[in-house]
C-alpha cells in the first residue's frame, strides 16, 4: 500500500526539499505549485536522483479557494487515503493585494487555503492509519484580535501585519482542529522553520529584493536542512498520535494560554467555513 504525501508550495524551498527526502523513502509524493515549468523541472530533478521514485506535479493557484477545491477533488478521485499533508506555500506581499476571489492575498495563501485544503480532504484523513498534517508557519506571533469586519485589511496593511495575522490564524486553527479531530488518527504539527533561504521575498521590487536575499543568505538556514526536519515531522515514531505538537525546528514549544482557552478559534473556524462556502457557491454558478 502506498504512502501518499501532498505538499503545497512543493516547487521551491522547504516543500521541494521535503519532496526530495520523502521520495527517497519510497513515498508517493504530489507537489502543488502555480508554475507548470517550475513543477516539471523539480519532477525531472528528483527523478534524476531517485529514478525509481514516485513524484508528480499538480498545477494550482493556492491562494484561490476554487483551485484548492479542484485539486482536493482530484486527489480524492485518485487516492483513498492521505498519509502526510505538508503546507508550505507562502510569499510576503509588500503591498496589499487582493485575489480574484476578493481576499487579501496573504490571508488567502498563508491561512485560508490551508484551512480549506484540510477541510476538503477530510474524508481521506486518518482513515488508514495516522495522518500527519505539517503546517509551516510562525507560531506564537503576538497579533491580538482578528478584525473580521476587515478581512481584506483595507486599514493598517503592512507585510508584517499580514504575516502576523496569518500566523495567528494558523495557531488558532491548529488548536481548534486538535479539539475537533479527537476521533481521528491525526497528528497536527505546527512548525516554525525560522529564517530560511527561500523565494518568500520574490514579490518585492528591487532594490529591496536583493537586500532581503543577502539577508536570507547570511542569516537563513538552507531549505535542505529544513527538508530533513520536515521528514522527521512526517516519519518519526515518537510523534505518533500526538494530536498537536508545536515546534521551532526540532525544539518543542508551547503557545500562550490565551490561544488555548480563547473562543476565537471556534469563531475563526466558522468564519473561514463561511468564506469557503460563499466562494464555492459563486464558483458553481459560473
C-alpha positions as CSV (number, residue, x, y, z in Angstrom):
1,X,0.0,0.0,0.0
2,X,1.4,3.4,-1.0
3,X,2.2,6.2,1.5
4,X,0.6,9.3,0.0
5,X,2.1,12.7,0.6
6,X,0.7,16.0,-0.7
7,X,2.9,19.1,-0.5
8,X,1.8,22.7,-1.2
9,X,4.5,25.0,-2.3
10,X,6.4,22.0,-3.4
11,X,8.4,23.6,-6.2
12,X,10.6,25.7,-4.0
13,X,12.2,25.9,-0.6
14,X,11.1,23.7,2.2
15,X,8.4,22.0,0.1
16,X,10.8,21.0,-2.6
17,X,13.4,19.8,-0.1
18,X,10.8,17.8,1.7
19,X,9.7,16.2,-1.5
20,X,13.2,15.1,-2.3
21,X,13.6,13.4,1.1
22,X,10.3,11.6,1.1
23,X,10.6,10.3,-2.5
24,X,13.9,8.7,-1.4
25,X,12.0,6.9,1.3
26,X,9.6,5.4,-1.3
27,X,6.6,7.6,-0.6
28,X,4.2,8.6,-3.3
29,X,4.6,12.4,-3.4
30,X,2.5,15.0,-5.1
31,X,3.8,18.6,-5.2
32,X,1.5,21.5,-5.9
33,X,2.5,24.9,-7.2
34,X,1.3,27.5,-9.7
35,X,4.1,27.3,-12.4
36,X,4.0,24.4,-14.8
37,X,7.6,24.9,-16.0
38,X,8.9,25.0,-12.4
39,X,6.9,21.9,-11.5
40,X,8.3,19.9,-14.4
41,X,11.8,21.0,-13.6
42,X,11.5,19.8,-10.0
43,X,10.0,16.5,-11.0
44,X,12.8,15.9,-13.5
45,X,15.4,16.8,-11.0
46,X,14.0,14.4,-8.4
47,X,13.7,11.6,-10.9
48,X,17.3,12.1,-11.9
49,X,18.5,11.5,-8.3
50,X,15.8,8.9,-7.5
51,X,14.8,7.2,-10.8
52,X,12.5,4.7,-9.1
53,X,10.8,7.4,-7.1
54,X,7.1,8.3,-7.3
55,X,6.7,12.1,-7.8
56,X,4.2,14.2,-9.7
57,X,3.3,17.8,-10.1
58,X,-0.2,19.3,-10.0
59,X,-0.7,23.0,-11.0
60,X,-2.9,25.2,-8.8
61,X,-3.0,28.7,-7.6
62,X,-3.0,28.0,-3.8
63,X,-4.4,31.5,-3.0
64,X,-7.7,30.6,-4.6
65,X,-10.3,28.5,-2.9
66,X,-11.7,27.2,-6.1
67,X,-8.3,25.9,-7.2
68,X,-7.8,24.2,-3.8
69,X,-11.3,22.7,-4.2
70,X,-10.3,21.4,-7.6
71,X,-7.0,19.7,-6.5
72,X,-8.8,18.2,-3.5
73,X,-11.4,16.6,-5.7
74,X,-8.6,15.4,-8.0
75,X,-6.8,13.8,-5.0
76,X,-9.9,12.1,-3.7
77,X,-10.7,10.7,-7.2
78,X,-7.2,9.0,-7.3
79,X,-6.5,8.1,-3.7
80,X,-8.5,6.7,-0.7
81,X,-6.1,7.9,2.0
82,X,-3.7,10.8,2.7
83,X,-0.8,9.9,5.0
84,X,1.0,13.3,5.1
85,X,0.0,16.8,4.2
86,X,2.8,19.4,4.2
87,X,1.7,23.0,4.0
88,X,4.5,25.3,2.8
89,X,3.0,27.7,0.2
90,X,3.7,31.3,1.3
91,X,5.0,34.6,-0.1
92,X,5.4,38.0,1.6
93,X,3.3,40.7,-0.1
94,X,5.0,44.2,0.2
95,X,1.8,45.9,-0.9
96,X,-1.8,44.9,-0.2
97,X,-3.1,42.7,-2.9
98,X,-6.5,41.0,-3.4
99,X,-7.0,37.6,-5.1
100,X,-9.5,37.3,-7.9
101,X,-11.9,35.9,-5.2
102,X,-11.7,39.2,-3.3
103,X,-9.5,38.1,-0.4
104,X,-6.3,39.7,0.9
105,X,-3.6,37.5,-0.6
106,X,-1.5,36.7,2.4
107,X,-4.6,35.7,4.4
108,X,-5.8,33.6,1.5
109,X,-2.5,31.8,0.7
110,X,-0.9,31.6,4.2
111,X,-4.1,30.7,6.1
112,X,-7.5,30.3,4.5
113,X,-6.5,28.0,1.6
114,X,-4.5,25.8,4.1
115,X,-7.6,25.5,6.2
116,X,-9.7,24.8,3.1
117,X,-7.4,22.0,1.9
118,X,-7.7,20.2,5.3
119,X,-11.5,20.5,5.2
120,X,-11.8,19.3,1.6
121,X,-9.5,16.3,2.2
122,X,-11.2,15.3,5.4
123,X,-12.6,12.0,4.1
124,X,-9.0,10.8,3.3
125,X,-7.5,11.9,6.6
126,X,-6.9,9.5,9.4
127,X,-8.8,6.6,7.9
128,X,-6.0,4.1,7.2
129,X,-3.5,4.7,10.0
130,X,-2.3,8.0,11.2
131,X,-2.3,11.2,9.0
132,X,0.2,13.9,9.8
133,X,-0.6,17.5,8.9
134,X,2.6,19.6,9.0
135,X,1.8,23.3,8.8
136,X,4.9,25.5,8.4
137,X,4.0,28.9,9.9
138,X,5.3,31.2,12.7
139,X,3.7,30.0,15.9
140,X,3.3,32.4,18.8
141,X,3.1,35.7,17.0
142,X,1.6,38.5,19.2
143,X,-1.1,39.7,16.9
144,X,-4.1,40.5,19.2
145,X,-7.6,40.4,17.8
146,X,-8.8,39.5,14.3
147,X,-10.9,42.2,12.8
148,X,-13.5,40.0,10.9
149,X,-15.1,43.2,9.5
150,X,-11.8,44.0,7.7
151,X,-10.5,40.6,6.4
152,X,-9.3,42.4,3.3
153,X,-7.1,44.6,5.5
154,X,-8.1,47.9,4.0
155,X,-6.9,49.5,7.2
156,X,-3.3,49.4,8.5
157,X,-2.0,46.9,5.9
158,X,1.7,46.0,6.1
159,X,3.5,42.9,5.1
160,X,4.5,42.2,8.7
161,X,0.9,42.7,10.0
162,X,-0.4,40.4,7.3
163,X,2.2,37.8,8.3
164,X,1.4,38.1,12.0
165,X,-2.3,37.8,11.3
166,X,-1.8,34.7,9.1
167,X,0.4,33.1,11.7
168,X,-2.1,33.8,14.5
169,X,-4.9,32.3,12.4
170,X,-2.7,29.1,11.8
171,X,-2.2,28.9,15.6
172,X,-5.9,29.1,16.3
173,X,-6.9,26.6,13.7
174,X,-4.3,24.1,14.7
175,X,-5.6,24.2,18.3
176,X,-9.3,24.1,17.2
177,X,-8.6,21.2,14.8
178,X,-6.9,19.2,17.5
179,X,-10.1,19.6,19.6
180,X,-12.5,18.7,16.8
181,X,-10.5,15.7,15.4
182,X,-10.3,13.7,18.6
183,X,-11.9,10.7,16.9
184,X,-9.5,10.7,14.0
185,X,-5.9,9.4,14.0
186,X,-4.3,12.7,13.2
187,X,-1.2,14.4,14.5
188,X,-1.2,18.2,13.6
189,X,2.3,19.6,13.7
190,X,2.6,23.4,13.7
191,X,6.2,24.2,12.8
192,X,8.3,27.3,12.8
193,X,11.2,27.0,10.3
194,X,12.9,30.2,11.4
195,X,14.6,32.2,8.7
196,X,15.1,30.1,5.5
197,X,16.7,30.8,2.1
198,X,13.6,30.6,0.0
199,X,11.7,32.6,-2.6
200,X,9.4,34.0,0.1
201,X,10.5,37.6,-0.8
202,X,10.2,37.3,-4.6
203,X,7.2,39.7,-4.8
204,X,9.4,42.6,-3.5
205,X,10.7,45.1,-6.1
206,X,14.3,46.0,-6.5
207,X,16.5,47.0,-4.7
208,X,14.6,45.6,-1.7
209,X,14.6,42.1,-3.1
210,X,18.3,42.0,-3.5
211,X,18.9,43.4,0.1
212,X,16.5,40.8,1.5
213,X,18.2,38.0,-0.5
214,X,21.5,38.9,1.0
215,X,20.0,38.9,4.5
216,X,18.5,35.4,3.9
217,X,21.8,34.2,2.6
218,X,23.7,35.5,5.6
219,X,21.3,34.5,8.3
220,X,18.9,31.9,6.8
221,X,19.1,28.2,7.0
222,X,19.2,26.1,3.9
223,X,16.0,24.5,2.6
224,X,17.8,21.2,2.5
225,X,18.3,21.2,6.3
226,X,14.6,22.1,6.8
227,X,13.7,19.3,4.4
228,X,15.3,16.8,6.7
229,X,13.5,18.3,9.7
230,X,10.2,18.2,7.8
231,X,10.9,14.5,7.1
232,X,11.4,14.0,10.9
233,X,8.0,15.5,11.5
234,X,6.5,13.2,8.8
235,X,8.1,9.9,9.9
236,X,9.4,9.9,13.4
237,X,7.5,7.3,15.5
238,X,7.9,9.3,18.7
239,X,5.4,11.8,17.4
240,X,2.7,9.2,16.6
241,X,-0.8,10.0,17.7
242,X,0.3,13.2,19.5
243,X,-2.8,15.2,18.3
244,X,-1.0,18.6,18.4
245,X,2.8,19.3,18.5
246,X,4.3,22.8,18.1
247,X,8.0,23.1,17.1
248,X,10.7,25.6,16.4
249,X,12.6,23.4,14.1
250,X,13.2,20.3,16.4
251,X,12.6,22.1,19.7
252,X,9.1,21.7,21.1
253,X,7.5,24.9,22.2
254,X,4.2,25.9,23.9
255,X,1.6,28.5,22.9
256,X,0.2,31.0,25.4
257,X,-2.9,30.1,27.4
258,X,-4.9,32.9,25.7
259,X,-4.8,30.9,22.4
260,X,-5.6,27.6,24.1
261,X,-8.6,28.9,26.1
262,X,-10.0,31.5,23.7
263,X,-13.2,31.0,21.8
264,X,-11.6,32.9,18.9
265,X,-10.5,29.6,17.3
266,X,-14.2,28.5,17.0
267,X,-15.2,31.8,15.6
268,X,-12.4,31.8,13.1
269,X,-13.3,28.2,12.1
270,X,-17.0,29.3,11.5
271,X,-16.0,32.4,9.5
272,X,-13.5,30.5,7.4
273,X,-16.1,27.9,6.6
274,X,-18.4,30.7,5.6
275,X,-15.8,32.2,3.3
276,X,-15.3,28.8,1.6
277,X,-19.0,28.2,1.2
278,X,-19.6,31.7,-0.4
279,X,-16.7,31.3,-2.8
280,X,-17.7,27.8,-3.8
281,X,-21.3,28.8,-4.3
282,X,-20.2,31.7,-6.6
283,X,-17.9,29.4,-8.5
284,X,-20.6,26.8,-9.0
285,X,-22.8,29.5,-10.6
286,X,-20.3,30.5,-13.2
